[in-house]
Amino acid sequence: MLQAPMPKEALLELLQGRLRQAERAILHAQEAAAGLQQRIRHILSEEAYEMVDITIKKVEPVLVASIRKQGWEPDEFSGLYGVIGEDTRKHGVKEIAPIMVIRHDGVRENGVWDWQTHDWEAALQIDREYTPDNPDIRVYRLPAVERMACMVFKGSWGEPISIATEQMLKQMRDGGLPYAHPFREIFHYQKEGEDWSTFVTEVQYPLEK
C-alpha cells in the first residue's frame, strides 16, 4: 500500500466497511449490556419472572407489507424495515401501526434463538394495498384470529423478554391453552437512544381451536 497508494475512493470504501462493522459490534454490546442491567435490577429488587399477565382477544385482519427471511441475524434483519419503508413511501402508502415481527419457526436453546434455523418476517402495517417495486416484498392480509393470547412486556429485548415469553407459554400449557404458530411481536414503543427498559412489546400467540 505504501509503494502504490490506494485510490481515495477505494480507501473510503474500506474505511466505511470497517465503520459498519464497528457499529454492529457496538449495537451487539449495547444489547448485551441492556439485558444484563435488566437482569441485575430484577435480582436486586427480588422480582420474579414466575407470573405474567395474559389476555385473550380477537385480532382483526391486518394488511402488511413484509419480507420473510431464514437464517438472518438480528442486525441484518432489522435493516429490512428500512427497505420496506422506502418502498411504501415511494408509492404514497402510510404505516398505520407499530412495526411487527412474525416468527414462523426456529430452534431455541435456553430461550436463545438459533439464527441459522430461524424463519421470521419483518412486517409494516399499512393503510392500503399496492404493487411493490421490490420483488422481496409481499403485500397481503394477515388473517383474523378469534382467540389470540397476548402479553404486553415493558423492558429490554434479549434475556428479559425471552424469560417472560417462556413463562407465558408455560402458563398457557398449564392452563390447557394449546398455542400455534406463527406468533407475532408488535413493538408499541421503541425509541433509539433511550433506555431499553422503557421499550414496550406485545407478544401474540394464536390459540388452537
CORUR-V782365 format. One record per residue. N is the residue number from 0. RES is the residue in one small letter. PHI is phi in whole degrees, 0 to 359 (NA if undefined). BURIAL is + if it has 24 or more other C-alpha atoms within 12 Angstrom, else -. Layout:
N_RES_PHI_BURIAL / N_RES_PHI_BURIAL
//
This chain:
0_m_NA_- / 1_l_291_- / 2_q_287_- / 3_a_229_- / 4_p_307_- / 5_m_289_- / 6_p_303_- / 7_k_304_- / 8_e_296_- / 9_a_294_- / 10_l_296_- / 11_l_298_- / 12_e_299_- / 13_l_297_- / 14_l_293_- / 15_q_295_- / 16_g_296_- / 17_r_296_- / 18_l_295_- / 19_r_298_- / 20_q_299_- / 21_a_295_- / 22_e_295_- / 23_r_295_- / 24_a_297_- / 25_i_297_- / 26_l_299_- / 27_h_298_- / 28_a_295_- / 29_q_296_- / 30_e_297_+ / 31_a_297_- / 32_a_295_- / 33_a_297_+ / 34_g_296_+ / 35_l_294_- / 36_q_298_- / 37_q_296_+ / 38_r_296_+ / 39_i_298_- / 40_r_299_- / 41_h_295_- / 42_i_294_- / 43_l_296_- / 44_s_268_- / 45_e_56_- / 46_e_281_- / 47_a_253_- / 48_y_262_+ / 49_e_281_- / 50_m_227_- / 51_v_232_+ / 52_d_274_- / 53_i_243_+ / 54_t_243_- / 55_i_243_- / 56_k_215_- / 57_k_272_- / 58_v_247_- / 59_e_283_- / 60_p_302_- / 61_v_232_+ / 62_l_275_+ / 63_v_228_+ / 64_a_247_+ / 65_s_216_+ / 66_i_230_+ / 67_r_252_+ / 68_k_224_+ / 69_q_237_+ / 70_g_82_- / 71_w_266_+ / 72_e_277_- / 73_p_304_+ / 74_d_293_- / 75_e_287_- / 76_f_297_+ / 77_s_299_+ / 78_g_291_- / 79_l_294_+ / 80_y_296_+ / 81_g_293_- / 82_v_297_+ / 83_i_294_+ / 84_g_298_+ / 85_e_297_- / 86_d_291_+ / 87_t_293_+ / 88_r_297_- / 89_k_301_- / 90_h_258_- / 91_g_71_- / 92_v_268_+ / 93_k_254_+ / 94_e_280_+ / 95_i_242_- / 96_a_201_- / 97_p_298_+ / 98_i_293_+ / 99_m_222_+ / 100_v_248_+ / 101_i_249_+ / 102_r_257_+ / 103_h_269_- / 104_d_192_+ / 105_g_153_+ / 106_v_248_- / 107_r_241_- / 108_e_246_- / 109_n_54_- / 110_g_83_- / 111_v_253_- / 112_w_287_- / 113_d_271_- / 114_w_294_- / 115_q_292_- / 116_t_256_- / 117_h_287_+ / 118_d_243_+ / 119_w_218_+ / 120_e_226_+ / 121_a_271_+ / 122_a_226_+ / 123_l_251_+ / 124_q_276_+ / 125_i_236_+ / 126_d_272_- / 127_r_201_- / 128_e_283_- / 129_y_201_- / 130_t_258_- / 131_p_292_+ / 132_d_282_- / 133_n_279_- / 134_p_292_- / 135_d_282_- / 136_i_272_+ / 137_r_246_+ / 138_v_252_+ / 139_y_199_- / 140_r_257_- / 141_l_292_+ / 142_p_291_- / 143_a_295_- / 144_v_236_+ / 145_e_294_- / 146_r_228_- / 147_m_246_+ / 148_a_278_+ / 149_c_232_+ / 150_m_228_+ / 151_v_258_+ / 152_f_243_+ / 153_k_254_+ / 154_g_154_+ / 155_s_287_+ / 156_w_286_+ / 157_g_90_+ / 158_e_300_+ / 159_p_302_+ / 160_i_288_+ / 161_s_296_+ / 162_i_295_+ / 163_a_297_+ / 164_t_294_+ / 165_e_298_+ / 166_q_293_+ / 167_m_300_+ / 168_l_294_+ / 169_k_297_- / 170_q_298_+ / 171_m_292_+ / 172_r_297_- / 173_d_295_- / 174_g_270_- / 175_g_70_- / 176_l_245_- / 177_p_293_- / 178_y_248_+ / 179_a_231_- / 180_h_240_- / 181_p_285_+ / 182_f_247_+ / 183_r_237_+ / 184_e_235_+ / 185_i_245_+ / 186_f_265_+ / 187_h_290_- / 188_y_214_+ / 189_q_205_- / 190_k_234_- / 191_e_302_- / 192_g_92_- / 193_e_267_- / 194_d_300_- / 195_w_297_+ / 196_s_291_+ / 197_t_272_- / 198_f_294_+ / 199_v_236_+ / 200_t_235_+ / 201_e_254_+ / 202_v_258_+ / 203_q_235_+ / 204_y_244_+ / 205_p_289_+ / 206_l_266_+ / 207_e_292_- / 208_k_287_-
//
